[in-house]
Amino acid sequence: MLLIPCPFCGPRDEVEFRYGGEAGIVRPKDPDALSDAEWADYLYMRHNPKGRLEERWFHVHGCRRWFTIARSTATHEIERE
């Protein structure tokens, strides 16, 4: 089980959180101008590295805030808050 360091509440068990996906995904400025393939790429295609990945997490059973952490997908080690 992961011990996730909430920047607002401190370290908490992962069952208190919900995973929000990869951080840094920017919504297209003009979504109506995108082709179907470009829109599908924006919605569904994500990096899947073996190693460091910045992720969004939501503290459901605590402060109810979103935050970003960097976690190794290979070891689950949280590299920074």
Phi and psi in radians as a Rosetta constraint file:
Dihedral C 1 N 2 CA 2 C 2 CIRCULARHARMONIC -1.491 0.35
Dihedral N 2 CA 2 C 2 N 3 CIRCULARHARMONIC 2.521 0.35
Dihedral C 2 N 3 CA 3 C 3 CIRCULARHARMONIC -1.868 0.35
Dihedral N 3 CA 3 C 3 N 4 CIRCULARHARMONIC 1.843 0.35
Dihedral C 3 N 4 CA 4 C 4 CIRCULARHARMONIC -1.662 0.35
Dihedral N 4 CA 4 C 4 N 5 CIRCULARHARMONIC 2.196 0.35
Dihedral C 4 N 5 CA 5 C 5 CIRCULARHARMONIC -1.466 0.35
Dihedral N 5 CA 5 C 5 N 6 CIRCULARHARMONIC 1.665 0.35
Dihedral C 5 N 6 CA 6 C 6 CIRCULARHARMONIC -1.196 0.35
Dihedral N 6 CA 6 C 6 N 7 CIRCULARHARMONIC 2.216 0.35
Dihedral C 6 N 7 CA 7 C 7 CIRCULARHARMONIC -1.162 0.35
Dihedral N 7 CA 7 C 7 N 8 CIRCULARHARMONIC -0.238 0.35
Dihedral C 7 N 8 CA 8 C 8 CIRCULARHARMONIC -1.823 0.35
Dihedral N 8 CA 8 C 8 N 9 CIRCULARHARMONIC -0.546 0.35
Dihedral C 8 N 9 CA 9 C 9 CIRCULARHARMONIC -2.010 0.35
Dihedral N 9 CA 9 C 9 N 10 CIRCULARHARMONIC -0.197 0.35
Dihedral C 9 N 10 CA 10 C 10 CIRCULARHARMONIC 1.612 0.35
Dihedral N 10 CA 10 C 10 N 11 CIRCULARHARMONIC -3.049 0.35
Dihedral C 10 N 11 CA 11 C 11 CIRCULARHARMONIC -1.132 0.35
Dihedral N 11 CA 11 C 11 N 12 CIRCULARHARMONIC 2.295 0.35
Dihedral C 11 N 12 CA 12 C 12 CIRCULARHARMONIC -2.440 0.35
Dihedral N 12 CA 12 C 12 N 13 CIRCULARHARMONIC 2.771 0.35
Dihedral C 12 N 13 CA 13 C 13 CIRCULARHARMONIC -1.181 0.35
Dihedral N 13 CA 13 C 13 N 14 CIRCULARHARMONIC 2.547 0.35
Dihedral C 13 N 14 CA 14 C 14 CIRCULARHARMONIC -1.068 0.35
Dihedral N 14 CA 14 C 14 N 15 CIRCULARHARMONIC -0.374 0.35
Dihedral C 14 N 15 CA 15 C 15 CIRCULARHARMONIC -1.166 0.35
Dihedral N 15 CA 15 C 15 N 16 CIRCULARHARMONIC -0.264 0.35
Dihedral C 15 N 16 CA 16 C 16 CIRCULARHARMONIC -1.424 0.35
Dihedral N 16 CA 16 C 16 N 17 CIRCULARHARMONIC -0.128 0.35
Dihedral C 16 N 17 CA 17 C 17 CIRCULARHARMONIC -2.055 0.35
Dihedral N 17 CA 17 C 17 N 18 CIRCULARHARMONIC 2.842 0.35
Dihedral C 17 N 18 CA 18 C 18 CIRCULARHARMONIC -2.188 0.35
Dihedral N 18 CA 18 C 18 N 19 CIRCULARHARMONIC 2.363 0.35
Dihedral C 18 N 19 CA 19 C 19 CIRCULARHARMONIC -1.303 0.35
Dihedral N 19 CA 19 C 19 N 20 CIRCULARHARMONIC 2.308 0.35
Dihedral C 19 N 20 CA 20 C 20 CIRCULARHARMONIC -1.874 0.35
Dihedral N 20 CA 20 C 20 N 21 CIRCULARHARMONIC 0.008 0.35
Dihedral C 20 N 21 CA 21 C 21 CIRCULARHARMONIC 1.682 0.35
Dihedral N 21 CA 21 C 21 N 22 CIRCULARHARMONIC -3.015 0.35
Dihedral C 21 N 22 CA 22 C 22 CIRCULARHARMONIC -1.153 0.35
Dihedral N 22 CA 22 C 22 N 23 CIRCULARHARMONIC 2.349 0.35
Dihedral C 22 N 23 CA 23 C 23 CIRCULARHARMONIC -1.410 0.35
Dihedral N 23 CA 23 C 23 N 24 CIRCULARHARMONIC 2.713 0.35
Dihedral C 23 N 24 CA 24 C 24 CIRCULARHARMONIC 1.523 0.35
Dihedral N 24 CA 24 C 24 N 25 CIRCULARHARMONIC 0.186 0.35
Dihedral C 24 N 25 CA 25 C 25 CIRCULARHARMONIC -1.356 0.35
Dihedral N 25 CA 25 C 25 N 26 CIRCULARHARMONIC 2.095 0.35
Dihedral C 25 N 26 CA 26 C 26 CIRCULARHARMONIC -1.776 0.35
Dihedral N 26 CA 26 C 26 N 27 CIRCULARHARMONIC 2.232 0.35
Dihedral C 26 N 27 CA 27 C 27 CIRCULARHARMONIC -1.182 0.35
Dihedral N 27 CA 27 C 27 N 28 CIRCULARHARMONIC 2.415 0.35
Dihedral C 27 N 28 CA 28 C 28 CIRCULARHARMONIC -1.041 0.35
Dihedral N 28 CA 28 C 28 N 29 CIRCULARHARMONIC 2.471 0.35
Dihedral C 28 N 29 CA 29 C 29 CIRCULARHARMONIC -1.170 0.35
Dihedral N 29 CA 29 C 29 N 30 CIRCULARHARMONIC -0.617 0.35
Dihedral C 29 N 30 CA 30 C 30 CIRCULARHARMONIC -2.243 0.35
Dihedral N 30 CA 30 C 30 N 31 CIRCULARHARMONIC 1.415 0.35
Dihedral C 30 N 31 CA 31 C 31 CIRCULARHARMONIC -1.078 0.35
Dihedral N 31 CA 31 C 31 N 32 CIRCULARHARMONIC -0.467 0.35
Dihedral C 31 N 32 CA 32 C 32 CIRCULARHARMONIC -1.186 0.35
Dihedral N 32 CA 32 C 32 N 33 CIRCULARHARMONIC -0.367 0.35
Dihedral C 32 N 33 CA 33 C 33 CIRCULARHARMONIC -1.503 0.35
Dihedral N 33 CA 33 C 33 N 34 CIRCULARHARMONIC -0.138 0.35
Dihedral C 33 N 34 CA 34 C 34 CIRCULARHARMONIC -1.393 0.35
Dihedral N 34 CA 34 C 34 N 35 CIRCULARHARMONIC 2.556 0.35
Dihedral C 34 N 35 CA 35 C 35 CIRCULARHARMONIC -1.332 0.35
Dihedral N 35 CA 35 C 35 N 36 CIRCULARHARMONIC 2.945 0.35
Dihedral C 35 N 36 CA 36 C 36 CIRCULARHARMONIC -1.045 0.35
Dihedral N 36 CA 36 C 36 N 37 CIRCULARHARMONIC -0.697 0.35
Dihedral C 36 N 37 CA 37 C 37 CIRCULARHARMONIC -1.148 0.35
Dihedral N 37 CA 37 C 37 N 38 CIRCULARHARMONIC -0.721 0.35
Dihedral C 37 N 38 CA 38 C 38 CIRCULARHARMONIC -1.163 0.35
Dihedral N 38 CA 38 C 38 N 39 CIRCULARHARMONIC -0.682 0.35
Dihedral C 38 N 39 CA 39 C 39 CIRCULARHARMONIC -1.152 0.35
Dihedral N 39 CA 39 C 39 N 40 CIRCULARHARMONIC -0.765 0.35
Dihedral C 39 N 40 CA 40 C 40 CIRCULARHARMONIC -1.088 0.35
Dihedral N 40 CA 40 C 40 N 41 CIRCULARHARMONIC -0.684 0.35
Dihedral C 40 N 41 CA 41 C 41 CIRCULARHARMONIC -1.078 0.35
Dihedral N 41 CA 41 C 41 N 42 CIRCULARHARMONIC -0.774 0.35
Dihedral C 41 N 42 CA 42 C 42 CIRCULARHARMONIC -1.099 0.35
Dihedral N 42 CA 42 C 42 N 43 CIRCULARHARMONIC -0.761 0.35
Dihedral C 42 N 43 CA 43 C 43 CIRCULARHARMONIC -1.280 0.35
Dihedral N 43 CA 43 C 43 N 44 CIRCULARHARMONIC -0.692 0.35
Dihedral C 43 N 44 CA 44 C 44 CIRCULARHARMONIC -2.016 0.35
Dihedral N 44 CA 44 C 44 N 45 CIRCULARHARMONIC -0.426 0.35
Dihedral C 44 N 45 CA 45 C 45 CIRCULARHARMONIC -1.496 0.35
Dihedral N 45 CA 45 C 45 N 46 CIRCULARHARMONIC 2.151 0.35
Dihedral C 45 N 46 CA 46 C 46 CIRCULARHARMONIC -2.309 0.35
Dihedral N 46 CA 46 C 46 N 47 CIRCULARHARMONIC 2.745 0.35
Dihedral C 46 N 47 CA 47 C 47 CIRCULARHARMONIC -1.195 0.35
Dihedral N 47 CA 47 C 47 N 48 CIRCULARHARMONIC 2.603 0.35
Dihedral C 47 N 48 CA 48 C 48 CIRCULARHARMONIC -2.404 0.35
Dihedral N 48 CA 48 C 48 N 49 CIRCULARHARMONIC 1.096 0.35
Dihedral C 48 N 49 CA 49 C 49 CIRCULARHARMONIC -1.336 0.35
Dihedral N 49 CA 49 C 49 N 50 CIRCULARHARMONIC 2.707 0.35
Dihedral C 49 N 50 CA 50 C 50 CIRCULARHARMONIC -1.674 0.35
Dihedral N 50 CA 50 C 50 N 51 CIRCULARHARMONIC 1.754 0.35
Dihedral C 50 N 51 CA 51 C 51 CIRCULARHARMONIC 2.460 0.35
Dihedral N 51 CA 51 C 51 N 52 CIRCULARHARMONIC -2.561 0.35
Dihedral C 51 N 52 CA 52 C 52 CIRCULARHARMONIC -1.214 0.35
Dihedral N 52 CA 52 C 52 N 53 CIRCULARHARMONIC 2.308 0.35
Dihedral C 52 N 53 CA 53 C 53 CIRCULARHARMONIC -2.518 0.35
Dihedral N 53 CA 53 C 53 N 54 CIRCULARHARMONIC 2.297 0.35
Dihedral C 53 N 54 CA 54 C 54 CIRCULARHARMONIC -1.471 0.35
Dihedral N 54 CA 54 C 54 N 55 CIRCULARHARMONIC 2.266 0.35
Dihedral C 54 N 55 CA 55 C 55 CIRCULARHARMONIC -2.249 0.35
Dihedral N 55 CA 55 C 55 N 56 CIRCULARHARMONIC 2.672 0.35
Dihedral C 55 N 56 CA 56 C 56 CIRCULARHARMONIC -1.714 0.35
Dihedral N 56 CA 56 C 56 N 57 CIRCULARHARMONIC 2.394 0.35
Dihedral C 56 N 57 CA 57 C 57 CIRCULARHARMONIC -2.319 0.35
Dihedral N 57 CA 57 C 57 N 58 CIRCULARHARMONIC 2.557 0.35
Dihedral C 57 N 58 CA 58 C 58 CIRCULARHARMONIC -2.074 0.35
Dihedral N 58 CA 58 C 58 N 59 CIRCULARHARMONIC 2.205 0.35
Dihedral C 58 N 59 CA 59 C 59 CIRCULARHARMONIC -1.528 0.35
Dihedral N 59 CA 59 C 59 N 60 CIRCULARHARMONIC 1.527 0.35
Dihedral C 59 N 60 CA 60 C 60 CIRCULARHARMONIC -1.121 0.35
Dihedral N 60 CA 60 C 60 N 61 CIRCULARHARMONIC -0.836 0.35
Dihedral C 60 N 61 CA 61 C 61 CIRCULARHARMONIC -1.774 0.35
Dihedral N 61 CA 61 C 61 N 62 CIRCULARHARMONIC 0.643 0.35
Dihedral C 61 N 62 CA 62 C 62 CIRCULARHARMONIC -2.620 0.35
Dihedral N 62 CA 62 C 62 N 63 CIRCULARHARMONIC -2.068 0.35
Dihedral C 62 N 63 CA 63 C 63 CIRCULARHARMONIC -1.347 0.35
Dihedral N 63 CA 63 C 63 N 64 CIRCULARHARMONIC -0.186 0.35
Dihedral C 63 N 64 CA 64 C 64 CIRCULARHARMONIC 1.048 0.35
Dihedral N 64 CA 64 C 64 N 65 CIRCULARHARMONIC 0.699 0.35
Dihedral C 64 N 65 CA 65 C 65 CIRCULARHARMONIC -2.062 0.35
Dihedral N 65 CA 65 C 65 N 66 CIRCULARHARMONIC 2.659 0.35
Dihedral C 65 N 66 CA 66 C 66 CIRCULARHARMONIC -1.553 0.35
Dihedral N 66 CA 66 C 66 N 67 CIRCULARHARMONIC 2.550 0.35
Dihedral C 66 N 67 CA 67 C 67 CIRCULARHARMONIC -2.683 0.35
Dihedral N 67 CA 67 C 67 N 68 CIRCULARHARMONIC 2.895 0.35
Dihedral C 67 N 68 CA 68 C 68 CIRCULARHARMONIC -1.996 0.35
Dihedral N 68 CA 68 C 68 N 69 CIRCULARHARMONIC 2.372 0.35
Dihedral C 68 N 69 CA 69 C 69 CIRCULARHARMONIC -2.305 0.35
Dihedral N 69 CA 69 C 69 N 70 CIRCULARHARMONIC 2.778 0.35
Dihedral C 69 N 70 CA 70 C 70 CIRCULARHARMONIC -1.835 0.35
Dihedral N 70 CA 70 C 70 N 71 CIRCULARHARMONIC 2.209 0.35
Dihedral C 70 N 71 CA 71 C 71 CIRCULARHARMONIC -2.316 0.35
Dihedral N 71 CA 71 C 71 N 72 CIRCULARHARMONIC 2.499 0.35
Dihedral C 71 N 72 CA 72 C 72 CIRCULARHARMONIC -1.414 0.35
Dihedral N 72 CA 72 C 72 N 73 CIRCULARHARMONIC 2.141 0.35
Dihedral C 72 N 73 CA 73 C 73 CIRCULARHARMONIC -1.295 0.35
Dihedral N 73 CA 73 C 73 N 74 CIRCULARHARMONIC -0.264 0.35
Dihedral C 73 N 74 CA 74 C 74 CIRCULARHARMONIC -1.503 0.35
Dihedral N 74 CA 74 C 74 N 75 CIRCULARHARMONIC -0.700 0.35
Dihedral C 74 N 75 CA 75 C 75 CIRCULARHARMONIC -1.984 0.35
Dihedral N 75 CA 75 C 75 N 76 CIRCULARHARMONIC -0.193 0.35
Dihedral C 75 N 76 CA 76 C 76 CIRCULARHARMONIC 1.165 0.35
Dihedral N 76 CA 76 C 76 N 77 CIRCULARHARMONIC 0.208 0.35
Dihedral C 76 N 77 CA 77 C 77 CIRCULARHARMONIC -1.266 0.35
Dihedral N 77 CA 77 C 77 N 78 CIRCULARHARMONIC 2.283 0.35
Dihedral C 77 N 78 CA 78 C 78 CIRCULARHARMONIC -1.524 0.35
Dihedral N 78 CA 78 C 78 N 79 CIRCULARHARMONIC 2.076 0.35
Dihedral C 78 N 79 CA 79 C 79 CIRCULARHARMONIC -1.500 0.35
Dihedral N 79 CA 79 C 79 N 80 CIRCULARHARMONIC -0.521 0.35
Dihedral C 79 N 80 CA 80 C 80 CIRCULARHARMONIC -2.800 0.35
Dihedral N 80 CA 80 C 80 N 81 CIRCULARHARMONIC 2.767 0.35
